[in-house]
Each structure stands twice: as C-alpha cells, then as structure tokens.
Amino acid sequence: MRVAIAGAGLAGLSCAKYLADAGHTPVVYEARNVLGGKVAAWKDQDGDWYETGLHVFFGAYPNMLQLLAELGIADRLQWKDHTMIFNRREVPGTYSRFDFPNLPAPINGVAAILNNKDLLTWPEKVAFGLGLVPAMVRGQSYVEACDQYSWTEWLRLHNIPERVNDEVFIAMSKALNFINPDEISATVVLTALNRFLQEKHGSRMAFLDGAPPERLCQPLVDSIKARGGEVTMNRPLASIQLDGDGRVAGFDMGGPGGGQQVRADAYVSALPVDALKLLLPKPWWQLPSFARLKGLGGVPVINVHLWFDRKLTHMDHLLFSRSPLLSVYADMSITCKGYEDPDRSMLELVFAPAKDWIGRSDEDIIQATMAELKNLFPDHFSGEHPAQLRKSKVVKTPLSVYKTVPGCQELRPSQATPIANFFLAGDYTQQPYMASMEGAVLSGKLCAAAINQSRMATPSKTH
C-alpha cells in the first residue's frame, strides 16, 4: 500500500517507520523545514540549539525505548540518577530529593517518598499513600474512571491535605501538561504515578544527547527511506478531497508548486488536533467521532533558553522549580552531551502555565524568568559580580499538546476512523500515555497497525 501521511512529528514518523517495516510505502509530508513537530529544534547564528520544549525520556516509555533500540540509537539516551529533585522555596538555592533505591517496585517508590523529609510530613505521606491504594490495586480501569475529576478534586475526595498539592503536585502537573492541579485531569497524574510506582525504572529520566531533529528524527527518516518510503519537507496539507462515496480522494498540498494532489491507498493525519480541525471536510463533522474533537484543544507552551557567562549549577538532572511562573528546567550544558560547555550554563526552562503570557513580549518573559532565577540561584545573582546573561531565546507554541482537562478521555478518537481509508496519529488519539512523546510514538505504531488490519479486511485498490 502507498500511504500518504501529513506531519513529520514523532507520531507521523513512527507511523511511517512501522508501515515501511511491514512492507508498505509511506510518503510523509511536513509543512515546515524542520523535522519533529513538537520536538522540533533550530540552530541560532552561533550554532547553538534552541528547542520547542524540554524533552525528557522516562523508563516507563516502553514503545519509545523499543523504537530507539530498533533504530540502533538507544545509546543516545543519557540516563540520570534515579531521583526526582525539587527546589526548596523556603531555603533558596537548595534542593529536596526523592531518591529511588535499587529495590523492586513499588518498594523503591515508597522508600523514595518516606525518606524525603523536606516537603511532606508523615501524616501527609500516610494520607497520600492511602489515597493511592485504589489506583495501585484496581489499575488502569480505576485511573480512567477518575477522568471526571481534576487532580485537586481527587485529593479532596480522599481527604489528602491541600499542602500536598502545594509542595509537590503543582510542580508535577505543570511538568505533565503545563497546567495547574485544579485544571489537569486526575487520570493524567494517576497514570504517571502508577507507572512510576509499579515499574522499577519507571520514573528514571534520560536526556537525548543532542537536538531531537538530528539525533532522533533523522534516524527515523533514514529508516523510512531505506525501506522505500519518502519524507518531503515544506509541503503543508492544504485540504482533504473526498470522492463520491465520502472516502478520501486525495490530499491537496501547499508549499512550493502548491496545488498538487497526492493520491494514495490510505491517508493519515499526524497533525496536531487543532490543525486537523481546521482541515476536516464539512460532511465529517456530522460523524460523532469527529464531532467530539471540538472538545479537544492544545495548551500554550513557552520554552525559555538562557545562556550565562558562568556555571550556575552542577546538577546533572531535570529540576522541578516549584516556581509560580516556571515548571521544570535543566542546565543543558551539563545534561546534554551535544550542548556541553564546561565553563558556562545554558538553562532551558518551561514557562507554565503560559496562557497569560503567550501574547507577551519576549522581553517581558525573559525579565520575569530572571526574577524567578534570582530566587532559585541567590548566590549567583547577588554581590559585586552577579552572573551575566549572554543571550536568550524564547520559543512560543500557542497550541501544543492537547490540554488534558477532566472529561477529555471520552473525546479522544481511535486511530481508525469511520472513513475507511483515513486514519489518525497523534498523542491526542486513544492510547494510555496521554500527551507525551511516548504517546505520540505509540499512536503512530497503533495507526500503522490499524492500516494493516484494514488492508487485510478489505483489499485496497491503488488510485
């Protein structure tokens, strides 16, 4: 089968990779001149990289890890110590750690929580632990049923003190979906906690050793092309054309030499849900699975890059800022081999929630970020010779991953659609890893499987 795929993010590229592995001919069309979608990155005039987000890989990402192994690039992940590190607001410049010992799960996770003496009291730990018992015992069915609640509502239902939110889960919910606990679905947080507690290495983190377009996406493209597939850049999907039976007749493409219609045996949208909604043919909105997409939408994200004249930290890890304006951050000059600088820091920070800032100027965002950094690194921004900012870069994504609010689980479509030759890939589609890189990769894999299954059910006719 020849399969046309719109979008060269992780979902579209993984779908193409698994289709090519199965003997099909995927043809991927990307609107921009950069691979990766939500993991895209660019070089500035100095040769330094800046990215759409701070991309962290977890041990609980089996499909991503399998994909990297299949591509022969598993060694490009730089695994960090098995710990979670939070800034201590009450003691600026210091950290609180949840260290996971080398013990079976969930014992290692329980030990990490119990041994942390900075953030939660013993009564708070006990109340929180008791609240998690149903999720651990009843599994994903219970977790999915909790989509009716926000995380804050779930905590209140289980009589867990509000301080648990303030000390830990404001930071975690912003890391998971760039929104606060009173907005995020309890299903998202419980899914993460379940995997972190029930898989020994589930919460262990890794950073890619360089920019995702080069170190992750290009090997995918090479694999696709080696098996007869194609990847074409600067070719945005302009419209979806239908035949008399309501099936897809072709993709109308924009870009250089626009107006070309692409024909294939099957068609895939691997676009973000907001982009897809703009392109859906009007007749399809009458179908329930497409009509439900109206309730899904992307969340704004701002990624800030700051280059300094000296080292601000020697922490080789992701850090939870616990800041009102910032989510997670890392010194990429330490955590990422490709960005290494032994003498100077490059901090990459996620500014979240971003809804009130996405329309503000880069200068306003940098100024607010620097004010927060003075609390995180007080020793480096005081005295006669404070650290100097050499340069900065702000990357705004007005509509990024889908916003995982309560009730959105039932809105998410499957990879197969009511249109026999049209399929969907993207982290917003049905898969258990929500809005994540793992979710995007798995959605592409499931989309390829759905296309394979449709071919076996109904032999296709080449246009």
C-alpha positions in Angstrom: 0.0 0.0 0.0 1.0 3.6 -0.6 0.1 5.7 2.4 0.2 9.5 2.5 1.0 10.9 5.9 0.6 14.6 6.8 3.0 15.6 9.6 6.6 14.6 10.4 6.4 14.8 14.1 7.1 11.7 16.3 3.6 10.3 15.5 3.9 10.7 11.8 7.4 9.4 11.5 6.8 6.4 13.8 3.7 5.5 11.8 5.7 5.7 8.6 8.5 3.6 10.1 6.2 0.8 11.2 4.4 0.9 7.8 7.7 0.6 6.0 8.7 -2.2 8.2 5.5 -4.0 7.2 6.3 -3.6 3.5 4.2 -0.6 2.7 5.3 2.6 1.0 4.7 5.6 3.4 5.1 9.1 2.0 5.4 11.7 4.7 4.7 15.4 4.0 5.9 18.0 6.5 4.7 21.6 6.4 7.9 23.1 7.8 11.5 22.9 7.0 12.3 21.1 10.3 11.5 17.6 11.5 10.0 16.7 14.8 6.7 18.7 15.2 6.5 19.3 19.0 10.2 18.2 19.4 11.5 20.5 16.7 14.7 22.5 17.3 16.8 25.1 15.4 20.3 26.4 15.4 21.0 30.1 16.0 23.7 32.2 14.3 26.2 31.0 16.8 25.5 27.3 16.2 23.6 26.9 19.5 20.4 24.9 19.5 17.1 26.0 20.9 14.1 23.7 21.2 10.3 23.7 21.3 10.3 22.1 24.8 12.4 20.4 27.4 12.2 16.8 26.3 12.8 14.2 29.0 12.6 10.4 28.4 11.3 8.0 31.1 12.0 4.4 31.9 8.2 4.0 31.7 8.3 4.7 27.9 8.5 1.1 26.5 7.5 2.0 23.0 10.0 4.8 22.7 12.7 2.6 24.1 11.8 -0.2 21.7 11.9 2.3 18.8 15.3 3.6 19.7 16.6 0.0 20.0 15.2 -0.9 16.6 16.9 2.2 15.1 20.2 1.3 16.8 20.4 4.6 18.7 19.4 3.5 22.3 22.9 4.7 23.4 21.9 8.3 22.6 19.9 8.5 25.8 21.9 9.8 28.7 20.3 8.2 31.8 20.5 10.2 35.0 20.4 9.1 38.7 17.1 7.6 39.7 15.8 10.6 41.6 13.3 13.5 41.4 14.7 16.9 42.5 12.7 19.8 43.7 13.9 23.3 44.6 13.2 24.3 48.2 11.4 27.6 48.2 11.8 28.0 51.9 15.6 27.7 51.6 16.6 29.3 48.2 19.5 27.7 46.4 18.9 24.3 48.0 17.2 21.1 46.8 14.9 18.3 48.1 15.3 14.8 46.6 13.2 11.8 46.2 15.9 9.1 45.7 14.7 5.7 44.4 16.9 2.9 45.9 17.8 -0.2 43.9 14.9 -2.2 45.1 11.9 -3.8 43.3 8.8 -1.7 42.6 6.8 -0.4 44.4 9.2 -0.7 47.4 11.7 1.7 45.8 9.0 4.3 45.2 7.6 4.0 48.7 11.1 4.3 50.1 11.7 7.5 48.0 8.6 9.1 49.4 9.2 8.0 53.0 12.9 9.1 53.0 12.1 12.6 51.8 12.0 14.7 54.9 11.8 18.2 53.4 8.5 18.5 51.5 5.8 16.4 53.3 5.1 15.5 56.9 4.4 11.9 58.0 0.6 12.4 58.3 0.6 13.9 54.8 2.6 10.9 53.4 0.3 8.4 55.1 -2.9 10.2 53.8 -1.4 10.4 50.3 -0.3 6.7 50.3 -3.8 5.5 51.4 -5.4 7.6 48.6 -3.2 5.8 46.0 -4.2 2.3 47.1 -7.2 2.1 44.8 -5.2 3.2 41.8 -2.4 0.6 42.5 -4.8 -2.3 43.3 -7.5 -1.7 40.7 -5.2 -0.4 38.0 -6.0 1.5 34.8 -9.7 1.0 34.9 -9.9 2.9 38.2 -7.5 5.5 36.8 -9.6 6.0 33.7 -12.7 6.4 35.8 -11.1 9.3 37.6 -11.1 11.5 34.5 -14.3 13.1 35.8 -12.2 14.9 38.5 -9.4 17.4 38.4 -6.3 16.4 40.4 -7.3 18.9 43.1 -10.8 17.5 43.3 -9.4 13.9 43.6 -7.1 14.9 46.5 -10.1 16.5 48.3 -12.2 13.4 47.8 -9.5 11.3 49.5 -9.0 13.8 52.4 -5.4 14.5 51.3 -4.2 17.8 52.7 -4.0 20.7 50.3 -0.4 21.2 51.2 0.5 18.0 49.3 -0.6 19.9 46.2 1.3 23.0 47.1 4.5 21.2 47.9 4.7 18.5 45.1 1.8 18.4 42.6 1.7 22.0 41.4 5.2 21.3 40.0 4.3 17.8 38.7 1.0 18.8 37.0 2.8 21.7 35.2 5.5 19.2 34.1 2.9 16.7 32.8 0.7 19.1 30.9 1.8 22.7 31.5 -1.3 23.4 33.6 -2.1 23.6 37.3 -3.7 20.8 39.5 -7.1 22.4 39.5 -7.2 22.1 35.7 -5.5 18.8 35.0 -7.4 15.5 34.9 -6.8 13.2 37.8 -6.3 10.4 35.2 -3.1 12.0 33.9 -1.4 12.3 37.3 -2.6 8.9 38.5 -1.3 7.3 35.3 2.1 8.8 35.8 2.2 7.8 39.5 1.0 4.3 38.7 3.8 3.7 36.2 6.4 5.4 38.5 5.4 3.3 41.4 4.8 -0.1 39.7 7.8 -0.2 37.3 11.2 -0.3 38.9 12.8 2.2 36.5 9.5 3.9 35.5 10.4 7.3 36.9 14.1 7.2 35.9 14.9 10.0 33.4 17.1 10.4 30.5 18.1 13.3 28.1 18.8 12.9 24.4 22.5 13.5 23.6 21.7 16.3 21.2 18.9 18.1 19.3 15.9 15.8 18.6 15.6 16.6 14.8 19.2 15.3 14.3 19.5 12.6 17.0 16.0 11.1 17.0 14.0 12.2 13.9 16.7 11.9 11.2 17.4 8.2 12.1 13.6 7.6 11.6 13.7 9.3 8.2 16.8 7.2 7.3 14.9 4.0 8.3 11.8 5.0 6.3 13.8 5.9 3.2 15.9 2.7 3.4 12.7 0.7 3.0 11.4 2.6 0.1 9.4 5.4 1.9 9.7 9.1 1.3 9.8 12.2 3.5 9.2 15.6 1.9 9.6 18.9 3.7 7.9 22.3 3.1 4.7 20.6 1.9 1.7 21.5 4.1 -1.6 19.8 3.8 -4.0 22.4 2.3 -7.2 20.4 2.1 -8.7 16.9 2.1 -10.6 16.0 -1.0 -13.4 13.4 -1.0 -14.8 11.1 -3.6 -18.5 10.4 -4.2 -18.6 7.7 -1.5 -17.2 10.1 1.2 -13.8 8.5 1.2 -10.6 10.4 0.8 -9.8 11.0 -2.9 -6.5 12.8 -2.2 -4.5 15.3 -0.2 -4.2 18.8 -1.8 -0.8 20.1 -0.9 0.5 23.6 -0.4 4.1 24.9 -0.4 6.4 25.4 -3.4 4.5 24.4 -6.5 1.3 24.2 -4.5 -1.9 22.8 -6.0 -0.6 19.2 -6.4 -3.0 16.5 -5.3 -1.4 13.5 -3.7 -3.1 10.1 -4.2 -2.6 7.0 -2.2 -4.3 3.8 -0.9 -4.6 5.2 2.6 -4.3 8.6 4.2 -3.1 9.6 7.7 -3.3 12.9 9.6 -0.4 13.1 12.0 -1.2 16.8 12.6 -1.9 18.3 16.0 -5.6 18.2 16.8 -6.1 21.9 16.3 -4.6 21.8 12.8 -6.7 18.8 11.9 -9.9 20.5 13.0 -9.2 23.3 10.5 -8.9 20.8 7.6 -11.7 18.3 8.3 -14.2 18.2 5.4 -17.6 19.6 6.5 -19.5 16.4 6.0 -17.3 14.6 8.5 -18.4 16.9 11.3 -21.7 15.1 11.3 -19.9 11.9 12.5 -19.7 11.5 16.3 -16.0 10.6 16.4 -15.1 13.8 14.6 -17.7 15.9 16.3 -16.1 15.1 19.7 -12.8 16.7 18.5 -14.4 20.1 19.2 -13.8 19.4 22.9 -10.1 18.9 22.4 -7.6 21.7 22.1 -3.9 22.4 22.5 -2.3 24.1 25.6 0.0 27.1 25.2 3.7 26.4 26.0 6.7 28.7 26.3 10.2 27.4 26.3 13.0 29.7 27.5 16.7 29.4 26.8 19.2 31.4 28.8 23.0 31.4 28.2 25.1 32.7 31.1 28.8 33.7 31.5 29.4 31.1 34.2 28.1 27.9 35.8 25.0 28.4 37.9 24.6 24.7 38.9 26.3 21.4 38.7 23.1 19.4 38.8 23.0 16.8 36.0 19.3 16.3 36.1 15.8 17.7 35.5 14.8 20.1 38.2 11.3 21.0 39.4 11.4 24.7 40.1 8.3 24.9 42.3 8.1 28.5 41.0 4.8 30.3 40.3 5.9 31.0 36.8 8.2 28.2 35.9 7.7 24.4 35.6 10.8 22.3 35.1 14.3 23.3 34.0 17.7 21.9 33.4 21.2 23.1 32.7 21.6 21.7 29.2 25.3 22.4 29.2 25.6 19.5 31.7 22.7 17.2 31.0 23.1 17.0 27.2 26.4 16.0 25.6 25.6 17.8 22.4 25.2 21.1 24.3 28.2 20.6 26.7 30.0 23.6 28.0 32.4 23.1 31.0 32.5 26.7 32.0 29.1 28.3 31.2 25.5 27.3 31.8 22.7 27.2 29.3 19.4 26.9 31.2 16.4 25.6 29.4 13.2 26.4 31.3 9.5 25.7 30.7 7.3 28.7 31.5 4.0 27.4 32.7 1.1 27.9 32.8 1.6 30.1 29.7 -1.9 31.2 28.9 -1.5 34.7 30.4 2.0 35.1 28.9 1.8 33.7 25.4 0.9 37.1 24.0 3.5 39.0 26.0 6.8 40.1 24.5 10.0 38.0 24.7 11.5 40.8 26.8 8.7 40.6 29.4 9.1 36.8 29.6 12.9 36.9 30.0 12.6 39.6 32.7 10.0 37.5 34.6 12.2 34.4 34.3 15.3 36.2 35.5 13.4 37.4 38.6 12.5 33.8 39.4 16.1 32.7 38.8 17.3 35.1 41.5 15.2 33.1 44.0 16.5 29.7 42.6 20.2 30.8 42.5 20.5 33.7 45.0 24.3 33.3 45.4 24.9 33.8 41.7 22.8 37.0 41.2 24.0 39.0 44.2 27.2 40.6 45.3 29.6 42.6 43.3 29.9 40.3 40.3 26.5 38.7 39.6 26.1 36.2 36.7 25.5 37.9 33.4 23.0 36.8 30.8 24.9 36.4 27.5 21.9 35.8 25.2 18.4 34.4 25.3 15.8 32.7 23.1 12.1 32.3 23.7 10.1 29.7 21.7 6.3 30.1 21.9 3.9 27.3 20.9 0.4 28.8 21.2 -1.3 25.4 20.7 0.9 22.5 21.8 -0.1 19.1 23.2 -3.8 18.6 23.9 -5.0 20.1 27.2 -5.7 17.1 29.5 -8.7 18.5 31.4 -11.3 16.4 33.1 -13.7 14.7 30.7 -11.4 14.7 27.7 -10.6 11.0 27.8 -14.0 10.1 26.1 -13.4 12.7 23.4 -10.2 11.2 22.2 -10.6 9.3 18.8 -9.1 5.9 17.9 -6.5 5.7 15.1 -9.1 4.1 12.8 -11.9 6.5 11.7 -15.4 6.0 10.2 -13.7 6.8 6.9 -12.4 3.6 5.5 -9.1 5.0 4.0 -8.5 7.8 6.6 -6.5 7.3 9.8 -5.2 9.4 12.7 -1.9 9.5 14.6 -1.1 11.9 17.4 -0.8 11.9 21.2 -4.5 13.1 21.4 -5.7 9.8 19.9 -6.6 6.9 22.2 -3.5 5.4 23.9 -2.6 5.2 27.6 0.3 7.6 27.7 -1.6 10.8 27.2 0.2 14.0 25.9 3.8 12.8 25.8 6.5 11.7 23.4 5.7 8.1 24.3 2.0 8.7 23.5 3.0 10.1 20.1 5.2 7.2 19.2 2.6 4.6 20.4 -0.2 6.4 18.5 1.9 6.1 15.3 2.6 2.5 15.9 -1.2 1.8 16.5 -2.1 3.8 13.4 0.2 1.6 11.3 -1.4 -1.5 12.9 -4.9 -0.1 12.1 -3.9 0.4 8.4 -2.5 -3.1 8.2 -5.7 -4.5 9.7 -7.9 -2.5 7.2 -5.8 -3.9 4.4 -6.4 -7.5 5.5 -10.1 -6.8 5.9 -10.6 -5.1 2.6 -8.0 -5.4 -0.2 -7.2 -1.9 -1.4 -7.2 -0.6 -4.9 -4.3 1.7 -6.0 -5.6 5.0 -7.3 
